[in-house]
């Protein structure tokens, strides 16, 4: 099997994955409960939530390939979450302390932008080109 044999992800599956990852970015209650839990799993950390949205879901490629089909609200929300997340990552270490991340106002901004992204895209994309 080579790369040509692997089907491309559909737009519907791509946005579903991104929305799930954005909900994880936005979910303060779950973050506080699981990131600080003594029995937390290795993947229940800030870095994993960031990686899931940015890398696993290939968010930058999603923007690059689809921005022309976004409404103004969607464009603003997509670039808002991207910019907030990039600013947060540029200003913090690669290995994040969960408690410090939860207390960081820049992380709160990331969560707010993730909420806006979900609101702008849920049930409203892919749209007509």
ABEGO torsion letter per residue (X at the ends): XBAAABBBBBAAAAAAAAAAAAAAAABAAAAAAAAABAABBAABBAAAAAAAAAAAAGAAAAAAAAAAABBAAAAAAAAAAAAAAAAAAAABBABBBAAAAAABAAAAAAAAAAAAAAAAABGAOBBBX
